[in-house]
Structures are given as C-alpha cells and as structure tokens.
Amino acid sequence: MIKFILPIAVFIAVVFGISFFWNNSSALGRKKIALGLLAAILLSLILTIYLIID
C-alpha cells in the first residue's frame, strides 16, 4: 500500500512546492524554474529511453 500512496503524496508535494515558488518569484526566478523543470524532464526522458533500449 505504501508503494502507491508515497509516490502520489510526493507528486502532490512537488506540485504544491513548484506552485508556491512560482507565485513568489520574479520574472528571472520564473525563467530559472522553467529551465530547471525543462532540464529535469529532458533528463528523465533520455534516461527512460536509455533504460528501455538497454
């Protein structure tokens, strides 16, 4: 049961955290947050494809 509840709770916490920092940041801070999220998504996509192929 913890395998299902913990990832959902972590996802919700991350979404609220990003939303909180997004609302309290300047334009430059928002650009940094957006670039960081883009890099994280690209990295996870590349890692997932690599692990599927390997």
Number of C-alpha atoms within 10 A of each C-alpha: 5 7 7 8 9 11 11 12 11 11 11 11 12 12 11 12 11 14 11 11 13 16 9 10 13 11 9 9 13 15 13 13 16 14 12 12 13 12 12 12 12 12 12 12 12 12 12 12 11 10 9 8 7 6
